[in-house]
Each structure stands twice: as structure tokens, then as C-alpha cells.
Amino acid sequence: MRPTRRSVFRPCIDLHDGQVKQIVGGTLSDTSPEALKTNFVASQSPGDFARLYRENNLEGGHVIKLGSGNDVAAREALAAWPEGLQIGGGINDQNAKEWLDAGASKVIVTSYLFPRAKFSLEHLQKVSSAVGKDRLVVDVSCRRRGDKWLVAMNKWQDITDMEVSEELGEWVRIPTTYAGGAKDIGDLDLVDKLSGGRVDLTYGRLITTKMPGKVKAYELQSKSKNDLHKQLQELKTELLTLRVQKIAGGSASKLTKINTVRKSIARVLTVINQKARQNLREYYKNKKYLPLDLRAKKTRAIRRRLTKHEASLKTLKQRKKDANFPIRKYAVKA
């Protein structure tokens, strides 16, 4: 008798502007970029997450490029685990083979299959011919419209004419993954129960928030002041949690993270201080005086030493004395 299949979870790396992010659904827009809202921005690189998944043998993870400017980050993740991750975002019949050559195990396609928001069997056949159906994943990301679930494309901005049945998990017979919204391990049990083990589930934010608290200073330099303070608060919260676990008798592996998180907090504070001083230097660049903490430190004696001009000044009495009683000059006769 064939053993009963259980749903498994697949990790997800969502890339936006070259960073790993967890974006609030529906806020990503080409026309209104200021409307973007994020639940989480990871300090770790895509390669760090790929290596974490590789160490734990979490195959079939998704690397999703949300917009332009993510190719370098995506290639970094694929290089960290060749043939271990699937790539999606802007995939078509022209570049699908290129991403497989870059290290992707499969390519994920959505928008290319829906020209003018209508499903095209011809486009599906083209990309299938380019890479083979065994290395092709069709993404049917959905959004609710009324009482229907319709496939959404182009970063969930455009709604297509394809409806997805709520009974998908009951009649599906090919490898299928449900992506988005998973908050804890209980959701995986729910998906397993509803689909009979035929549908898998991706986790994105849950994994990114559990990444080790180690940060690198050079990665922090490109972040804004608000992002730095947000990350600082997250690290402080994580440190507080670890200290509570220490008192409660937590595992040794978690306790060793305290030192890592403390160093990460110090790095973030250092970068915040560096950026503040750099901004002050720009402000006082052409000013006559500098704040004391921006002046050269040197030594206490040097700071109090007279300048050449101050040392050359003489009192009125001394000037008169020098004029009336100049230094006598003698000549020695041989």
C-alpha cells in the first residue's frame, strides 16, 4: 500500500529592491510606490537565507523577484544553493533557460501566461518547450473579488479572467504549493487536513524573523535612518526574549545567540552614530566653527597649546622694551 503523503512546507525568499522583504499584500504598486508597506525587512542577504535552507535540506524553496533590480540578489541566492531553489518573477520563454543555467531547479511563471490579463495556452506551450514541463511551475496567485478567487499577476496588481476553485486541494493531482499567509506550524496541519496531503505550504516571514540576529556593518550602510532604528528595536526585542529564556532555563543553542545579538545591536548603534556624525560634518562643512565632538581629538596638551600667531604676540611693554633696548650685536676681531 502506498504511504499517505503529508503536506510539507517550502521556504520563500521574496526580493524587493535587492533585499529580502515580507510585503503587505496588495500594497506593491508601480504607479504608487509610496503606498508600499512591509511587515519585515531582513538584514541578512539572500545568500544567507539560501545557505540556511541548504543546511536544513529545505528543498523546493521559492525565490520571487518583486519588480526590477533583483537579478543580482536572485543570482546570489541560486549560487548559494545550486539546484535547490525555484525562481519566479519576470520569467518568460526567452529568459527561463538562462535562470536554470544560473542554478534554479525550476522556473515559476505567471504574468507571461496572461497577456492582456487573459490566459494564453500558446505562451504556456512556448515556455514549456523552452525548459521542459518537469522544470516548469505555473503560479496561480489569487485575489478575492466578490465571492470569487481570480488569478492575479504583475505583483498582484492586475486581475485576470481565470477563476480558481476553492476545492483546488480536493481535485489537484500534480505537485501544488499554497503560498502566502502562513503564520505558524498549525497552518501547515490545516492545509494538510484540507488537501489530504496533496498541497504544500510556503513560509516566508515566519522564517525570516527567526533568522539568527547576526548583522554585517557593510549591509547597514545603505539603510535609511528609519530602517536602522526599526532593526535596532527588533534586535533589542530578540535580546530581551533570549534573556527571559535564559532565566527560564532555555536550550544552550539559544543562549549562545545572546552574544551574537548583543554584537549586532552594537553594530547597528555604531552605524547610526556614524551616519549622524557624517550628516553633521556635511552641515558644518563651510562653517567657521565645529562642534567639539567633531574637532580633531589629538591630546589634551596639544589642544591647549598656543597657535603660532598667539605665541608670537607681545605686550605693549615688551614691544617698547625691545625697541629701546634691542639685542646688542658684537663682532669678534680675529
C-alpha positions as CSV (number, residue, x, y, z in Angstrom):
1,M,0.0,0.0,0.0
2,R,1.4,3.4,-1.0
3,P,2.2,5.5,2.1
4,T,0.0,8.6,2.7
5,R,1.6,11.8,1.6
6,R,1.7,14.7,4.0
7,S,1.9,18.4,3.2
8,V,5.4,19.9,3.6
9,F,6.4,23.5,4.0
10,R,8.6,25.2,1.5
11,P,10.7,28.3,2.4
12,C,10.3,31.5,0.4
13,I,12.7,34.4,-0.3
14,D,10.8,37.5,-1.6
15,L,13.1,40.1,-3.1
16,H,12.3,43.8,-3.5
17,D,15.0,46.4,-4.3
18,G,17.6,43.7,-3.8
19,Q,16.5,42.9,-0.2
20,V,14.6,40.1,1.4
21,K,11.3,41.5,2.5
22,Q,7.8,40.5,3.6
23,I,5.4,42.8,1.9
24,V,1.8,43.5,2.9
25,G,-0.4,42.0,0.2
26,G,-1.7,44.5,-2.3
27,T,0.5,47.4,-1.3
28,L,3.1,46.8,-4.0
29,S,2.4,49.2,-6.9
30,D,4.3,50.6,-9.9
31,T,2.1,53.7,-10.0
32,S,2.2,54.4,-6.2
33,P,5.5,53.2,-4.8
34,E,4.9,55.3,-1.7
35,A,2.0,53.0,-0.8
36,L,4.3,50.1,-0.1
37,K,4.1,48.6,3.3
38,T,6.4,45.9,4.7
39,N,6.0,43.6,7.7
40,F,9.6,42.7,7.7
41,V,12.9,43.8,6.1
42,A,15.7,41.2,6.7
43,S,19.2,42.4,7.4
44,Q,20.6,39.1,6.1
45,S,21.4,38.7,2.4
46,P,19.5,36.3,0.1
47,G,22.6,34.1,0.1
48,D,22.4,33.8,3.9
49,F,18.8,32.5,3.7
50,A,19.7,30.1,0.8
51,R,22.6,28.7,2.9
52,L,20.3,28.3,5.9
53,Y,17.8,26.4,3.8
54,R,20.6,24.3,2.4
55,E,21.9,23.4,5.8
56,N,18.5,22.2,6.8
57,N,17.8,20.5,3.5
58,L,14.6,22.5,2.7
59,E,14.4,21.8,-1.0
60,G,12.0,23.5,-3.4
61,G,12.1,26.9,-1.8
62,H,10.9,29.9,-3.9
63,V,13.0,32.9,-4.8
64,I,10.5,35.6,-6.0
65,K,11.7,38.8,-7.7
66,L,9.1,41.5,-7.0
67,G,10.0,44.1,-9.6
68,S,13.2,45.2,-11.2
69,G,16.6,45.5,-9.5
70,N,16.6,42.0,-8.0
71,D,18.6,39.9,-10.5
72,V,21.9,40.2,-8.7
73,A,20.2,39.2,-5.3
74,A,18.4,36.3,-7.0
75,R,21.7,35.0,-8.6
76,E,23.4,35.3,-5.2
77,A,20.7,33.0,-3.6
78,L,20.9,30.5,-6.5
79,A,24.7,30.4,-6.4
80,A,24.5,29.6,-2.6
81,W,22.4,26.5,-3.3
82,P,22.5,25.4,-7.0
83,E,19.5,23.2,-8.0
84,G,17.9,23.7,-4.6
85,L,15.7,26.7,-5.2
86,Q,13.0,27.7,-7.7
87,I,13.0,31.2,-9.3
88,G,10.0,33.4,-10.2
89,G,9.3,36.9,-11.2
90,G,9.5,38.2,-14.8
91,I,10.1,34.7,-16.2
92,N,9.2,34.1,-19.9
93,D,10.2,31.8,-22.7
94,Q,13.3,34.0,-23.5
95,N,15.0,34.0,-20.1
96,A,13.7,30.8,-18.5
97,K,16.6,28.7,-19.7
98,E,19.1,31.4,-18.5
99,W,17.8,31.1,-14.9
100,L,18.0,27.4,-15.0
101,D,21.6,27.7,-16.1
102,A,22.1,30.2,-13.2
103,G,21.3,27.4,-10.7
104,A,17.5,27.3,-10.4
105,S,15.9,23.9,-10.1
106,K,12.7,25.1,-11.7
107,V,11.2,28.4,-13.0
108,I,7.9,29.8,-11.8
109,V,5.7,31.6,-14.4
110,T,2.6,33.7,-14.0
111,S,2.4,37.1,-15.8
112,Y,3.8,35.7,-19.1
113,L,0.9,33.3,-19.3
114,F,-1.7,36.1,-19.1
115,P,-1.1,38.6,-21.9
116,R,-3.7,41.4,-21.6
117,A,-4.9,39.6,-18.5
118,K,-6.2,36.6,-20.5
119,F,-4.8,33.1,-20.3
120,S,-2.7,32.0,-23.3
121,L,-2.2,28.3,-23.9
122,E,0.3,29.3,-26.7
123,H,2.6,31.1,-24.1
124,L,2.4,28.1,-21.8
125,Q,3.5,25.8,-24.6
126,K,6.3,28.1,-25.6
127,V,7.9,28.2,-22.1
128,S,7.2,24.5,-21.6
129,S,9.1,23.8,-24.8
130,A,12.0,26.0,-23.7
131,V,12.6,24.3,-20.3
132,G,10.5,21.1,-20.3
133,K,7.3,20.6,-18.2
134,D,9.3,18.9,-15.4
135,R,11.2,22.1,-14.7
136,L,8.2,24.5,-15.0
137,V,6.0,25.7,-12.2
138,V,2.7,27.6,-13.0
139,D,1.9,30.2,-10.4
140,V,-1.8,31.0,-10.0
141,S,-1.6,33.7,-7.3
142,C,-5.2,34.7,-6.4
143,R,-7.1,37.7,-5.0
144,R,-10.7,37.7,-3.9
145,R,-13.2,39.7,-6.0
146,G,-16.7,39.4,-4.6
147,D,-17.3,35.7,-3.9
148,K,-14.7,34.5,-6.4
149,W,-11.0,33.9,-6.4
150,L,-9.3,35.2,-9.5
151,V,-5.7,34.8,-10.6
152,A,-3.7,38.0,-10.1
153,M,-0.5,38.8,-12.0
154,N,2.1,41.6,-12.2
155,K,2.9,41.7,-8.5
156,W,-0.8,41.1,-7.7
157,Q,-1.8,44.4,-9.4
158,D,-3.7,43.1,-12.4
159,I,-6.7,40.7,-12.1
160,T,-7.0,38.1,-14.9
161,D,-10.1,36.2,-16.3
162,M,-9.1,32.9,-14.7
163,E,-11.1,31.7,-11.6
164,V,-9.6,29.3,-9.2
165,S,-12.0,26.9,-7.4
166,E,-11.9,26.8,-3.6
167,E,-11.9,23.0,-3.9
168,L,-8.5,23.1,-5.5
169,G,-6.9,20.9,-2.9
170,E,-9.5,18.2,-3.4
171,W,-9.1,17.6,-7.1
172,V,-5.5,18.6,-7.8
173,R,-3.3,15.6,-8.8
174,I,0.0,17.4,-9.7
175,P,2.6,18.9,-7.2
176,T,0.9,22.0,-5.8
177,T,2.0,24.6,-3.3
178,Y,-0.1,27.2,-1.5
179,A,2.0,30.4,-1.0
180,G,1.2,33.3,1.4
181,G,-0.3,34.0,4.8
182,A,1.2,31.1,6.8
183,K,1.9,32.3,10.3
184,D,2.7,29.2,12.3
185,I,3.1,25.4,12.1
186,G,-0.6,25.0,12.8
187,D,-1.4,26.4,9.3
188,L,0.6,23.5,7.8
189,D,-1.5,21.0,9.6
190,L,-4.7,22.8,8.4
191,V,-3.5,22.7,4.8
192,D,-2.6,19.0,5.1
193,K,-6.0,18.2,6.5
194,L,-8.0,20.1,3.9
195,S,-6.0,18.9,0.9
196,G,-5.4,15.3,2.1
197,G,-1.6,16.0,1.9
198,R,-1.7,17.0,-1.8
199,V,-0.9,20.7,-1.3
200,D,2.3,22.1,0.2
201,L,2.7,25.4,2.0
202,T,5.3,28.2,1.8
203,Y,6.6,30.2,4.8
204,G,8.3,33.5,4.3
205,R,8.1,35.9,7.2
206,L,8.0,33.2,9.8
207,I,11.5,32.0,8.7
208,T,13.0,35.4,8.2
209,T,12.0,36.6,11.6
210,K,13.7,33.5,13.1
211,M,17.0,34.0,11.4
212,P,20.0,34.4,13.7
213,G,20.4,38.0,14.8
214,K,23.9,38.5,13.2
215,V,24.2,41.6,11.0
216,K,27.1,42.9,8.9
217,A,28.1,46.5,9.1
218,Y,28.6,47.0,5.4
219,E,25.0,45.9,4.8
220,L,23.7,48.5,7.2
221,Q,25.4,51.4,5.5
222,S,22.8,51.5,2.7
223,K,19.8,51.6,5.0
224,S,17.8,54.6,6.0
225,K,17.6,56.1,9.5
226,N,14.1,54.7,10.0
227,D,15.1,51.2,8.8
228,L,18.1,51.2,11.2
229,H,16.0,52.2,14.2
230,K,13.4,49.6,13.3
231,Q,16.1,46.9,13.1
232,L,17.6,48.1,16.3
233,Q,14.2,47.7,18.1
234,E,13.8,44.2,16.6
235,L,17.2,43.2,17.9
236,K,16.5,44.6,21.3
237,T,13.2,42.7,21.4
238,E,15.0,39.5,20.4
239,L,17.7,40.1,23.1
240,L,15.0,40.5,25.7
241,T,13.3,37.3,24.7
242,L,16.6,35.4,24.8
243,R,17.3,36.7,28.3
244,V,13.9,35.6,29.5
245,Q,14.6,32.2,28.1
246,K,18.0,32.1,29.9
247,I,16.3,32.7,33.2
248,A,13.6,30.1,32.4
249,G,16.3,27.6,31.5
250,G,16.4,27.7,27.7
251,S,18.4,25.4,25.5
252,A,22.2,26.0,25.1
253,S,21.9,26.8,21.4
254,K,19.6,29.7,22.1
255,L,21.7,31.1,24.9
256,T,24.8,31.3,22.7
257,K,22.8,33.7,20.5
258,I,22.8,36.3,23.2
259,N,26.4,37.3,22.4
260,T,25.6,37.4,18.7
261,V,22.6,39.6,19.2
262,R,24.4,42.0,21.5
263,K,27.2,42.4,18.9
264,S,24.6,43.1,16.3
265,I,23.0,45.8,18.4
266,A,26.4,47.4,18.8
267,R,27.0,47.3,15.1
268,V,23.6,49.0,14.4
269,L,24.3,51.7,17.0
270,T,27.8,52.2,15.5
271,V,26.3,52.8,12.0
272,I,23.6,55.1,13.4
273,N,26.3,57.1,15.1
274,Q,28.5,57.2,12.0
275,K,25.6,58.4,9.8
276,A,24.7,61.1,12.4
277,R,28.3,62.4,12.5
278,Q,28.6,62.3,8.7
279,N,25.4,64.4,8.4
280,L,26.8,66.9,10.9
281,R,30.1,67.1,9.1
282,E,28.2,67.9,5.9
283,Y,26.2,70.6,7.7
284,Y,29.2,72.3,9.3
285,K,31.4,71.8,6.2
286,N,31.9,75.5,5.4
287,K,31.2,76.9,8.9
288,K,33.8,78.8,10.9
289,Y,33.4,76.7,14.0
290,L,32.9,73.0,14.5
291,P,31.1,71.3,17.5
292,L,33.6,70.0,20.0
293,D,32.9,66.3,19.2
294,L,33.7,66.9,15.5
295,R,37.1,68.5,16.1
296,A,40.3,66.6,16.0
297,K,40.9,64.9,19.4
298,K,44.7,64.8,19.5
299,T,45.9,65.1,23.1
300,R,45.0,67.4,25.9
301,A,48.3,69.3,25.8
302,I,48.1,69.8,22.0
303,R,44.5,71.1,22.3
304,R,45.6,73.7,24.8
305,R,48.8,74.7,23.0
306,L,49.0,78.2,21.7
307,T,48.9,78.7,17.9
308,K,51.9,80.2,16.1
309,H,50.2,83.6,15.9
310,E,49.2,83.6,19.6
311,A,52.7,82.6,20.6
312,S,54.2,85.5,18.6
313,L,52.1,88.2,20.2
314,K,53.8,90.6,22.7
315,T,52.5,93.1,25.2
316,L,52.9,96.9,24.7
317,K,55.5,97.0,27.5
318,Q,57.6,94.2,25.8
319,R,57.4,95.9,22.4
320,K,58.7,99.2,23.9
321,K,61.5,97.4,25.8
322,D,62.5,95.6,22.6
323,A,62.6,98.9,20.7
324,N,64.5,100.8,23.3
325,F,66.9,98.0,24.3
326,P,67.5,95.9,21.3
327,I,69.7,92.9,21.5
328,R,73.3,94.0,21.2
329,K,75.3,92.6,18.4
330,Y,79.1,92.0,18.8
331,A,81.7,91.4,16.2
332,V,84.8,89.3,17.2
333,K,88.0,90.6,15.7
334,A,90.4,87.8,14.8
